[in-house]
Amino acid sequence: MTFYIGVDFHPHQQTLAWCDKRTGETQTLDMDHDLEKVREFYTSLKESAVIGVEASSRAEWFENMISETGHKLLVGNPVLIRKSAPSRHKNDRRDAEHMLELLMSGKFPSIWRRPRESNEILEVLRLRHKLVRQRTQVYNRLQALAHNIGMPKCRMSTIAVQQRLEVVEMSESGTLCRAHLFSVLSHLKERISELETWLKQKAEANSQVQLLMTQRGVGYLTALTFVHTMGDVTRFEKGTKGATHFAGYDSVEDSSAKRKRFGPISKAGSPLLRFQLGQAAHIAIRSDARLKAFYKRLAKKKPKAVAITATARRLLVKLTIMLRDNITAEEFDRRGSTVGNARCLTRSEMTVK
């Protein structure tokens, strides 16, 4: 391609700097986000262009428009782009021209982007997660009403307890609050059920999700989140270490000279993925013998929260290898046992085999 465009993208406007290598023509332009005018501009280009933007904001409409008009969009690492800037001065035009120079020199630090389908599924997963949190808040408020009227300790999420609370005599304000809370709770349950039905259909149609669900403790929500957040796990140059860095499970190091110090995890990745892995780890330590032994060993000398986080990290590594090698959890455990036994063999026994 001979046509390159550097775009300094903002929510309501963008600044462009482009160059046609055949003619050597360069030009800059400030453009407000009138969708019709933006589409008209990119459609009017005589040939396919390579367009570079920073990964500073989400703009699905822009990405879809570039794809529909036949251009190639590269999304760059904003930190690396800024580090390579030749000047400390910064404005929209300078940024666009700098990205144009990086594109033309082949040094544009592009990053991996999730497919459109993955972004859509993750958006639904995030919405469900927020609605579940709202439902928990409603349960807590109903629990407070139950305490105010002297009901014994109980679990508000059970239907029997809710039915009992509905018929208890309360004050005028308490009756009003109870009616509205139960109305909100019913609405949230319906919306969450609709989302879960849609997500289950997506999980059943995805072979990678079904593969991860062979691991005890990993349900369809955790598997969906993992598959669509991590993407192609073979792209990590450092293997499982790269996967833990991407998910934010790598320890922050603060070492100097002979002093070695490792702090908490970086939390640089998806919060939803870490939450789902943490929930899966709680269940996995009840039924997975290896993870259970690992957790118990750590819990003896570390706080339980630290032990659960470490177990979730180990679960992340296991799921990554399962996807990379396309194997079930049973096959993963079998391979681990085989490797362990092989280490115990003598050299003569290995030669005989």
Backbone hydrogen bonds in HBPLUS format (Angstrom, degrees):
<---DONOR---> <-ACCEPTOR-->    atom                        ^
c    i                          cat <-CA-CA->   ^        H-A-AA   ^      H-
h    n   atom  resd res      DA  || num        DHA   H-A  angle D-A-AA Bond
n    s   type  num  typ     dist DA aas  dist angle  dist       angle   num
A0021-LYS N   A0002-THR O   2.79 MM  19  5.05 170.5  1.80 161.1 158.8     1
A0050-VAL N   A0003-PHE O   3.01 MM  47  6.47 158.9  2.06 155.5 158.8     2
A0004-TYR N   A0019-CYS O   3.09 MM  15  5.50 166.3  2.11 155.7 159.4     3
A0019-CYS N   A0004-TYR O   2.95 MM  15  5.50 151.1  2.03 152.8 159.8     4
A0005-ILE N   A0050-VAL O   2.92 MM  45  6.21 158.3  1.96 160.0 158.9     5
A0052-GLY N   A0005-ILE O   2.94 MM  47  6.40 158.5  1.99 163.4 170.4     6
A0006-GLY N   A0017-ALA O   2.81 MM  11  5.20 172.3  1.82 155.3 155.7     7
A0017-ALA N   A0006-GLY O   2.92 MM  11  5.20 145.0  2.04 147.2 156.9     8
A0007-VAL N   A0052-GLY O   2.92 MM  45  6.01 169.7  1.93 176.7 173.7     9
A0008-ASP N   A0015-THR O   2.84 MM   7  5.12 168.0  1.86 156.5 158.9    10
A0015-THR N   A0008-ASP O   3.06 MM   7  5.12 159.0  2.11 134.0 139.9    11
A0010-HIS N   A0013-GLN O   2.86 MM   3  5.20 140.4  2.01 163.2 169.1    12
A0033-HIS N   A0012-HIS O   3.09 MM  21  5.28 154.2  2.16 133.8 128.0    13
A0014-GLN N   A0031-MET O   2.92 MM  17  5.47 151.4  2.01 151.0 160.4    14
A0031-MET N   A0014-GLN O   2.88 MM  17  5.47 166.1  1.90 166.1 170.6    15
A0016-LEU N   A0029-LEU O   2.77 MM  13  5.14 167.4  1.78 158.5 161.6    16
A0029-LEU N   A0016-LEU O   2.87 MM  13  5.14 146.4  1.98 143.5 148.2    17
A0018-TRP N   A0027-GLN O   2.93 MM   9  5.63 158.3  1.98 162.7 168.9    18
A0027-GLN N   A0018-TRP O   3.09 MM   9  5.63 147.8  2.20 150.1 155.8    19
A0020-ASP N   A0025-GLU O   2.95 MM   5  5.41 156.8  2.00 153.7 161.4    20
A0024-GLY N   A0020-ASP O   2.66 MM   4  5.46 141.0  1.81 155.5 169.2    21
A0034-ASP N   A0032-ASP O   2.94 MM   2  5.82 137.1  2.13 103.2  91.1    22
A0037-LYS N   A0034-ASP O   2.95 MM   3  5.40 114.9  2.38 110.6 126.4    23
A0038-VAL N   A0034-ASP O   2.88 MM   4  6.08 162.2  1.92 162.9 168.7    24
A0039-ARG N   A0035-LEU O   2.98 MM   4  6.08 166.1  2.00 148.2 152.0    25
A0040-GLU N   A0036-GLU O   2.93 MM   4  6.06 153.1  2.00 141.3 149.5    26
A0041-PHE N   A0037-LYS O   2.94 MM   4  6.15 150.6  2.03 144.7 151.6    27
A0042-TYR N   A0038-VAL O   3.16 MM   4  6.47 171.2  2.17 156.9 157.0    28
A0043-THR N   A0039-ARG O   2.91 MM   4  5.96 146.9  2.02 146.4 156.0    29
A0044-SER N   A0040-GLU O   3.04 MM   4  6.02 137.8  2.23 136.2 146.0    30
A0044-SER N   A0041-PHE O   3.17 MM   3  5.23 128.5  2.44  95.7 109.0    31
A0072-LYS N   A0049-ALA O   2.95 MM  23  6.23 170.6  1.96 168.0 170.8    32
A0051-ILE N   A0072-LYS O   2.77 MM  21  6.03 173.5  1.78 173.1 175.1    33
A0074-LEU N   A0051-ILE O   2.73 MM  23  6.01 164.7  1.75 170.4 174.2    34
A0053-VAL N   A0074-LEU O   3.00 MM  21  6.46 154.4  2.07 161.5 169.8    35
A0076-GLY N   A0053-VAL O   2.77 MM  23  6.08 167.0  1.79 161.1 165.5    36
A0055-ALA N   A0076-GLY O   3.01 MM  21  5.76 142.1  2.16 165.6 158.6    37
A0062-PHE N   A0059-ALA O   3.12 MM   3  5.42 124.0  2.45 101.8 114.8    38
A0063-GLU N   A0059-ALA O   3.14 MM   4  6.50 164.4  2.16 155.2 159.2    39
A0064-ASN N   A0060-GLU O   2.86 MM   4  6.01 165.3  1.88 154.9 159.1    40
A0065-MET N   A0061-TRP O   2.96 MM   4  6.04 149.9  2.05 137.1 145.7    41
A0066-ILE N   A0062-PHE O   2.94 MM   4  6.18 160.4  1.97 153.3 157.7    42
A0067-SER N   A0063-GLU O   3.04 MM   4  6.24 157.2  2.09 145.9 152.3    43
A0068-GLU N   A0064-ASN O   2.93 MM   4  6.12 156.9  1.98 147.4 153.6    44
A0069-THR N   A0065-MET O   3.00 MM   4  6.17 146.3  2.11 146.0 154.4    45
A0071-HIS N   A0066-ILE O   3.14 MM   5  5.50 153.6  2.21 165.1 161.1    46
A0070-GLY N   A0067-SER O   3.26 MM   3  5.36 160.8  2.30 102.9 108.3    47
A0111-ILE N   A0075-VAL O   2.86 MM  36  6.06 153.5  1.94 177.8 169.5    48
A0077-ASN N   A0109-PRO O   2.91 MM  32  5.81 152.6  1.99 156.1 159.5    49
A0081-ILE N   A0077-ASN O   3.00 MM   4  6.18 155.6  2.06 154.5 162.3    50
A0082-ARG N   A0078-PRO O   3.02 MM   4  6.09 157.9  2.07 140.4 145.7    51
A0083-LYS N   A0079-VAL O   2.97 MM   4  6.19 153.9  2.04 146.0 153.8    52
A0084-SER N   A0080-LEU O   3.15 MM   4  6.28 145.7  2.27 141.0 148.2    53
A0085-ALA N   A0082-ARG O   3.15 MM   3  5.23 162.3  2.18 105.4 110.6    54
A0095-ASP N   A0091-ASN O   2.98 MM   4  6.18 163.6  2.00 157.9 162.8    55
A0096-ALA N   A0092-ASP O   3.01 MM   4  6.24 160.6  2.04 150.0 154.8    56
A0097-GLU N   A0093-ARG O   2.97 MM   4  6.16 164.2  1.99 152.4 156.7    57
A0098-HIS N   A0094-ARG O   2.86 MM   4  6.02 150.9  1.94 148.1 156.5    58
A0099-MET N   A0095-ASP O   3.02 MM   4  6.27 159.2  2.06 149.3 154.0    59
A0100-LEU N   A0096-ALA O   3.00 MM   4  6.24 148.2  2.11 142.6 151.9    60
A0101-GLU N   A0097-GLU O   2.99 MM   4  6.29 154.5  2.06 145.3 151.2    61
A0102-LEU N   A0098-HIS O   3.05 MM   4  6.37 155.1  2.11 147.9 154.4    62
A0103-LEU N   A0099-MET O   2.98 MM   4  6.20 155.1  2.05 146.6 152.9    63
A0104-MET N   A0100-LEU O   3.01 MM   4  6.24 163.4  2.04 153.4 157.4    64
A0105-SER N   A0101-GLU O   3.02 MM   4  6.13 143.6  2.16 142.7 152.0    65
A0107-LYS N   A0102-LEU O   2.97 MM   5  4.98 140.0  2.13 150.3 153.3    66
A0106-GLY N   A0103-LEU O   3.28 MM   3  5.23 153.2  2.35  98.1 106.0    67
A0110-SER N   A0108-PHE O   2.90 MM   2  5.77 131.4  2.14 111.5  96.5    68
A0119-ASN N   A0115-PRO O   3.19 MM   4  6.56 159.2  2.24 152.6 157.8    69
A0120-GLU N   A0116-ARG O   3.09 MM   4  6.38 152.2  2.17 148.4 155.8    70
A0121-ILE N   A0117-GLU O   3.05 MM   4  6.35 161.0  2.09 152.1 156.3    71
A0122-LEU N   A0118-SER O   2.92 MM   4  6.09 164.4  1.95 154.0 158.6    72
A0123-GLU N   A0119-ASN O   2.97 MM   4  6.08 143.9  2.10 138.6 148.2    73
A0124-VAL N   A0120-GLU O   3.20 MM   4  6.54 150.7  2.30 143.8 150.3    74
A0125-LEU N   A0121-ILE O   2.95 MM   4  6.27 155.4  2.02 148.7 156.3    75
A0126-ARG N   A0122-LEU O   2.90 MM   4  6.10 155.3  1.96 147.5 153.3    76
A0127-LEU N   A0123-GLU O   3.05 MM   4  6.26 154.9  2.11 140.9 148.0    77
A0128-ARG N   A0124-VAL O   2.91 MM   4  6.16 162.2  1.94 151.8 156.2    78
A0129-HIS N   A0125-LEU O   2.98 MM   4  6.16 157.4  2.03 144.1 150.5    79
A0130-LYS N   A0126-ARG O   3.00 MM   4  6.29 154.2  2.07 148.9 154.9    80
A0131-LEU N   A0127-LEU O   2.97 MM   4  6.23 157.1  2.02 151.7 158.2    81
A0132-VAL N   A0128-ARG O   2.88 MM   4  6.09 153.6  1.95 152.8 159.9    82
A0133-ARG N   A0129-HIS O   3.11 MM   4  6.35 151.6  2.19 140.9 148.1    83
A0134-GLN N   A0130-LYS O   3.02 MM   4  6.34 152.0  2.10 143.6 151.2    84
A0135-ARG N   A0131-LEU O   2.88 MM   4  6.17 151.0  1.96 145.0 153.2    85
A0136-THR N   A0132-VAL O   2.95 MM   4  6.23 151.4  2.03 146.3 153.7    86
A0137-GLN N   A0133-ARG O   3.05 MM   4  6.37 149.8  2.15 143.8 151.7    87
A0138-VAL N   A0134-GLN O   3.05 MM   4  6.40 148.6  2.15 145.4 153.6    88
A0139-TYR N   A0135-ARG O   2.94 MM   4  6.29 158.2  1.99 149.5 155.4    89
A0140-ASN N   A0136-THR O   2.93 MM   4  6.20 156.2  1.99 148.2 154.7    90
A0141-ARG N   A0137-GLN O   3.00 MM   4  6.25 150.7  2.09 142.4 150.1    91
A0142-LEU N   A0138-VAL O   2.91 MM   4  6.20 158.0  1.96 153.5 159.4    92
A0143-GLN N   A0139-TYR O   2.85 MM   4  6.08 148.1  1.95 145.5 155.1    93
A0144-ALA N   A0140-ASN O   3.00 MM   4  6.29 145.8  2.12 140.3 148.9    94
A0145-LEU N   A0141-ARG O   3.09 MM   4  6.48 150.3  2.18 143.6 151.2    95
A0146-ALA N   A0142-LEU O   2.95 MM   4  6.26 153.3  2.02 146.3 153.7    96
A0147-HIS N   A0143-GLN O   2.97 MM   4  6.29 150.3  2.06 146.1 153.7    97
A0148-ASN N   A0144-ALA O   3.03 MM   4  6.29 148.1  2.14 143.4 152.0    98
A0149-ILE N   A0145-LEU O   3.28 MM   4  6.61 139.1  2.46 144.2 153.0    99
A0151-MET N   A0146-ALA O   2.99 MM   5  5.33 159.4  2.03 160.5 154.4   100
A0150-GLY N   A0147-HIS O   3.18 MM   3  5.10 160.5  2.22 101.3 107.0   101
A0158-THR N   A0155-ARG O   3.25 MM   3  6.02 168.3  2.26 120.8 124.3   102
A0162-GLN N   A0158-THR O   3.25 MM   4  6.51 158.2  2.30 146.5 152.7   103
A0163-GLN N   A0159-ILE O   2.89 MM   4  6.13 160.6  1.92 156.3 161.2   104
A0164-ARG N   A0160-ALA O   3.06 MM   4  6.26 150.8  2.15 141.7 149.7   105
A0165-LEU N   A0161-VAL O   2.97 MM   4  6.22 153.7  2.04 147.3 154.2   106
A0166-GLU N   A0162-GLN O   3.01 MM   4  6.21 145.9  2.13 146.3 155.3   107
A0175-THR N   A0171-SER O   2.81 MM   4  5.99 156.5  1.87 153.1 159.0   108
A0176-LEU N   A0172-GLU O   3.08 MM   4  6.30 155.7  2.14 143.3 149.6   109
A0177-CYS N   A0173-SER O   2.94 MM   4  6.20 167.3  1.96 153.2 156.4   110
A0178-ARG N   A0174-GLY O   2.88 MM   4  5.99 159.4  1.92 146.6 152.9   111
A0179-ALA N   A0175-THR O   3.02 MM   4  6.18 158.5  2.07 145.6 150.7   112
A0180-HIS N   A0176-LEU O   3.12 MM   4  6.39 165.1  2.14 153.2 156.6   113
A0181-LEU N   A0177-CYS O   2.90 MM   4  6.03 160.9  1.94 152.5 158.3   114
A0182-PHE N   A0178-ARG O   3.01 MM   4  6.13 161.8  2.04 149.7 154.1   115
A0183-SER N   A0179-ALA O   3.04 MM   4  6.18 146.4  2.15 139.1 148.8   116
A0184-VAL N   A0180-HIS O   2.90 MM   4  6.17 161.5  1.94 151.7 156.0   117
A0185-LEU N   A0181-LEU O   2.86 MM   4  6.01 156.3  1.91 144.8 152.2   118
A0186-SER N   A0182-PHE O   2.96 MM   4  6.08 157.8  2.01 142.5 147.5   119
A0187-HIS N   A0183-SER O   3.07 MM   4  6.32 159.3  2.12 147.0 152.5   120
A0188-LEU N   A0184-VAL O   2.90 MM   4  6.14 162.0  1.93 153.9 158.5   121
A0189-LYS N   A0185-LEU O   2.97 MM   4  6.16 158.6  2.01 149.3 155.1   122
A0190-GLU N   A0186-SER O   3.14 MM   4  6.36 156.6  2.19 145.9 151.4   123
A0191-ARG N   A0187-HIS O   3.07 MM   4  6.37 164.2  2.10 152.3 156.3   124
A0192-ILE N   A0188-LEU O   2.88 MM   4  6.02 165.3  1.90 154.3 158.7   125
A0193-SER N   A0189-LYS O   2.93 MM   4  5.99 156.1  1.99 144.0 150.8   126
A0194-GLU N   A0190-GLU O   3.04 MM   4  6.29 153.5  2.11 146.9 153.4   127
A0195-LEU N   A0191-ARG O   3.06 MM   4  6.36 161.7  2.10 150.4 154.9   128
A0196-GLU N   A0192-ILE O   2.89 MM   4  6.09 159.1  1.94 151.1 157.2   129
A0197-THR N   A0193-SER O   2.99 MM   4  6.16 150.2  2.08 144.7 152.1   130
A0198-TRP N   A0194-GLU O   3.17 MM   4  6.46 159.4  2.22 147.0 151.8   131
A0199-LEU N   A0195-LEU O   2.91 MM   4  6.17 158.1  1.96 150.5 157.1   132
A0200-LYS N   A0196-GLU O   2.87 MM   4  5.98 153.1  1.94 145.2 151.9   133
A0201-GLN N   A0197-THR O   3.22 MM   4  6.45 152.2  2.31 142.3 148.7   134
A0202-LYS N   A0198-TRP O   3.20 MM   4  6.55 152.3  2.28 143.2 150.4   135
A0203-ALA N   A0199-LEU O   2.90 MM   4  6.17 151.3  1.98 147.4 155.9   136
A0204-GLU N   A0200-LYS O   2.93 MM   4  6.13 157.5  1.98 150.6 155.6   137
A0205-ALA N   A0201-GLN O   3.24 MM   4  6.37 140.6  2.40 138.3 147.6   138
A0206-ASN N   A0203-ALA O   3.26 MM   3  5.30 160.6  2.29 103.6 109.4   139
A0210-GLN N   A0206-ASN O   3.21 MM   4  6.53 160.3  2.25 147.6 152.7   140
A0211-LEU N   A0207-SER O   2.96 MM   4  6.17 143.8  2.09 140.4 150.5   141
A0212-LEU N   A0208-GLN O   3.07 MM   4  6.37 157.8  2.12 148.7 152.9   142
A0213-MET N   A0209-VAL O   3.08 MM   4  6.29 142.3  2.22 145.1 155.7   143
A0214-THR N   A0211-LEU O   3.22 MM   3  5.70 163.5  2.25 110.0 114.8   144
A0215-GLN N   A0212-LEU O   3.08 MM   3  5.84 168.0  2.10 120.0 123.9   145
A0218-VAL N   A0215-GLN O   3.17 MM   3  5.71 163.9  2.20 133.4 136.2   146
A0223-ALA N   A0219-GLY O   2.98 MM   4  6.12 165.9  2.00 154.6 159.3   147
A0224-LEU N   A0220-TYR O   2.90 MM   4  5.88 158.1  1.95 139.2 145.5   148
A0225-THR N   A0221-LEU O   3.00 MM   4  6.14 166.2  2.02 147.5 151.6   149
A0226-PHE N   A0222-THR O   2.92 MM   4  6.07 159.1  1.96 149.0 154.9   150
A0227-VAL N   A0223-ALA O   2.95 MM   4  6.09 176.0  1.95 155.8 156.9   151
A0228-HIS N   A0224-LEU O   3.07 MM   4  6.11 172.1  2.08 154.8 157.3   152
A0229-THR N   A0225-THR O   2.98 MM   4  5.78 131.0  2.22 137.9 149.1   153
A0230-MET N   A0226-PHE O   2.93 MM   4  5.79 168.8  1.95 152.0 155.7   154
A0231-GLY N   A0227-VAL O   3.08 MM   4  5.72 148.1  2.19 131.7 140.8   155
A0235-ARG N   A0232-ASP O   3.27 MM   3  6.00 167.8  2.29 117.9 121.0   156
A0236-PHE N   A0233-VAL O   3.48 MM   3  6.06 169.3  2.50 113.3 115.8   157
A0239-GLY N   A0236-PHE O   3.27 MM   3  5.25 160.5  2.31 107.8 108.2   158
A0242-GLY N   A0239-GLY O   3.10 MM   3  5.39 123.9  2.43 102.6 115.6   159
A0243-ALA N   A0239-GLY O   3.20 MM   4  6.61 145.2  2.32 141.8 151.9   160
A0244-THR N   A0240-THR O   2.99 MM   4  6.29 155.4  2.05 149.0 154.0   161
A0245-HIS N   A0241-LYS O   3.07 MM   4  6.30 152.2  2.15 143.4 151.0   162
A0246-PHE N   A0242-GLY O   2.97 MM   4  6.14 156.1  2.03 143.4 149.8   163
A0247-ALA N   A0243-ALA O   3.02 MM   4  6.24 148.6  2.12 145.5 153.5   164
A0249-TYR N   A0244-THR O   2.82 MM   5  5.00 153.8  1.89 158.4 156.4   165
A0248-GLY N   A0245-HIS O   3.15 MM   3  5.11 148.9  2.25  97.7 107.1   166
A0267-LYS N   A0248-GLY O   2.97 MM  19  4.10 151.2  2.05 132.2 125.7   167
A0266-SER N   A0250-ASP O   2.83 MM  16  5.84 143.5  1.96 159.1 166.5   168
A0252-VAL N   A0264-PRO O   2.93 MM  12  5.94 162.4  1.97 155.0 156.1   169
A0263-GLY N   A0252-VAL O   2.69 MM  11  5.11 173.8  1.69 163.2 161.2   170
A0254-ASP N   A0261-ARG O   2.84 MM   7  5.29 173.8  1.85 155.1 157.0   171
A0256-SER N   A0259-ARG O   3.00 MM   3  5.31 148.4  2.10 141.5 151.6   172
A0259-ARG N   A0256-SER O   2.86 MM   3  5.31 146.4  1.97 146.8 143.0   173
A0274-ARG N   A0270-SER O   3.24 MM   4  6.54 162.3  2.27 150.0 154.0   174
A0275-PHE N   A0271-PRO O   2.95 MM   4  6.13 153.4  2.02 146.8 154.4   175
A0276-GLN N   A0272-LEU O   2.98 MM   4  6.21 165.1  2.00 151.9 155.2   176
A0277-LEU N   A0273-LEU O   2.94 MM   4  6.12 158.7  1.98 150.1 156.3   177
A0278-GLY N   A0274-ARG O   2.91 MM   4  6.03 150.2  2.00 141.3 149.6   178
A0279-GLN N   A0275-PHE O   2.97 MM   4  6.29 156.6  2.03 150.9 156.7   179
A0280-ALA N   A0276-GLN O   2.90 MM   4  6.11 156.9  1.96 145.8 152.7   180
A0281-ALA N   A0277-LEU O   2.83 MM   4  5.99 146.3  1.94 142.0 151.2   181
A0282-HIS N   A0278-GLY O   3.18 MM   4  6.46 149.5  2.28 143.1 149.7   182
A0284-ALA N   A0280-ALA O   2.79 MM   4  5.96 156.8  1.85 150.8 158.7   183
A0285-ILE N   A0281-ALA O   3.12 MM   4  6.16 155.3  2.19 150.0 152.3   184
A0286-ARG N   A0283-ILE O   3.11 MM   3  5.58 157.3  2.16 111.0 118.1   185
A0287-SER N   A0284-ALA O   3.14 MM   3  5.50 137.6  2.33 106.4 116.8   186
A0288-ASP N   A0284-ALA O   2.74 MM   4  5.38 165.1  1.76 162.9 165.2   187
A0292-LYS N   A0288-ASP O   2.87 MM   4  5.92 153.6  1.94 153.3 162.0   188
A0293-ALA N   A0289-ALA O   2.96 MM   4  6.12 158.6  2.01 146.5 151.3   189
A0294-PHE N   A0290-ARG O   2.99 MM   4  6.21 157.0  2.04 146.8 153.6   190
A0295-TYR N   A0291-LEU O   2.89 MM   4  6.05 160.8  1.92 147.4 152.2   191
A0296-LYS N   A0292-LYS O   2.97 MM   4  6.16 167.0  1.99 151.5 154.9   192
A0297-ARG N   A0293-ALA O   3.03 MM   4  6.11 155.1  2.09 144.2 150.8   193
A0298-LEU N   A0294-PHE O   3.18 MM   4  6.42 153.8  2.25 144.8 151.2   194
A0299-ALA N   A0295-TYR O   2.81 MM   4  5.96 158.5  1.85 154.7 161.8   195
A0301-LYS N   A0298-LEU O   3.06 MM   3  5.72 148.7  2.17 117.2 124.6   196
A0302-LYS N   A0298-LEU O   2.82 MM   4  5.72 133.9  2.03 155.5 169.5   197
A0306-VAL N   A0303-PRO O   3.07 MM   3  5.35 120.9  2.43 103.6 117.6   198
A0307-ALA N   A0303-PRO O   3.03 MM   4  6.38 156.1  2.09 151.7 159.2   199
A0308-ILE N   A0304-LYS O   2.87 MM   4  6.12 155.2  1.93 150.3 156.4   200
A0309-THR N   A0305-ALA O   3.03 MM   4  6.21 157.8  2.08 143.1 149.2   201
A0310-ALA N   A0306-VAL O   2.95 MM   4  6.19 158.8  1.99 148.8 154.4   202
A0311-THR N   A0307-ALA O   2.93 MM   4  6.13 149.0  2.03 141.1 150.1   203
A0312-ALA N   A0308-ILE O   2.82 MM   4  6.09 153.3  1.90 149.2 156.6   204
A0313-ARG N   A0309-THR O   2.95 MM   4  6.23 147.3  2.06 143.1 152.2   205
A0314-ARG N   A0310-ALA O   2.99 MM   4  6.29 154.6  2.05 143.8 150.3   206
A0315-LEU N   A0311-THR O   2.86 MM   4  6.13 151.4  1.94 145.7 154.3   207
A0316-LEU N   A0312-ALA O   2.88 MM   4  6.12 148.2  1.98 141.6 150.3   208
A0317-VAL N   A0313-ARG O   3.03 MM   4  6.40 155.4  2.10 148.8 154.3   209
A0318-LYS N   A0314-ARG O   3.01 MM   4  6.28 158.7  2.05 147.4 153.2   210
A0319-LEU N   A0315-LEU O   2.92 MM   4  6.17 164.1  1.94 154.4 157.9   211
A0320-THR N   A0316-LEU O   2.94 MM   4  6.12 152.4  2.02 147.2 155.2   212
A0321-ILE N   A0317-VAL O   3.05 MM   4  6.31 160.8  2.09 151.7 155.6   213
A0322-MET N   A0318-LYS O   2.96 MM   4  6.20 154.4  2.02 147.8 155.6   214
A0323-LEU N   A0319-LEU O   3.03 MM   4  6.28 155.8  2.09 146.5 151.6   215
A0324-ARG N   A0320-THR O   2.88 MM   4  6.08 162.2  1.91 150.0 155.8   216
A0325-ASP N   A0321-ILE O   2.89 MM   4  5.93 167.9  1.90 153.5 155.5   217
A0326-ASN N   A0322-MET O   2.83 MM   4  5.41 113.0  2.29 129.0 143.8   218
A0327-ILE N   A0322-MET O   3.04 MM   5  4.97 150.5  2.13 132.5 141.5   219
A0332-PHE N   A0328-THR O   2.98 MM   4  6.27 152.0  2.06 145.6 153.8   220
A0333-ASP N   A0329-ALA O   2.98 MM   4  6.25 162.9  2.01 152.0 155.2   221
A0334-ARG N   A0330-GLU O   2.93 MM   4  6.15 153.1  2.00 145.4 153.7   222
A0335-ARG N   A0331-GLU O   2.92 MM   4  6.11 158.1  1.97 148.1 153.3   223
A0336-GLY N   A0332-PHE O   3.02 MM   4  6.30 157.5  2.08 147.8 154.1   224
A0337-SER N   A0333-ASP O   3.03 MM   4  6.29 152.9  2.10 146.1 152.6   225
A0338-THR N   A0334-ARG O   2.97 MM   4  6.23 152.3  2.05 145.8 153.8   226
A0339-VAL N   A0335-ARG O   2.92 MM   4  6.20 160.8  1.95 155.3 159.5   227
A0340-GLY N   A0336-GLY O   3.05 MM   4  6.21 159.5  2.09 143.8 149.6   228
A0341-ASN N   A0337-SER O   2.95 MM   4  6.17 155.4  2.01 146.8 153.1   229
A0342-ALA N   A0338-THR O   2.91 MM   4  6.09 151.5  1.99 146.1 154.4   230
A0343-ARG N   A0339-VAL O   3.15 MM   4  6.42 143.5  2.29 146.2 154.3   231
A0344-CYS N   A0341-ASN O   3.03 MM   3  5.29 137.8  2.21 102.1 113.9   232
A0345-LEU N   A0342-ALA O   3.22 MM   3  5.31 154.1  2.29 101.4 109.0   233
A0350-MET N   A0346-THR O   3.05 MM   4  6.33 154.7  2.11 149.9 157.0   234
A0351-THR N   A0347-ARG O   3.00 MM   4  6.22 145.3  2.12 142.4 151.9   235
A0352-VAL N   A0348-SER O   3.00 MM   4  6.30 151.0  2.09 145.2 152.7   236
A0353-LYS N   A0349-GLU O   3.11 MM   4  6.36 158.9  2.15 145.7 150.8   237
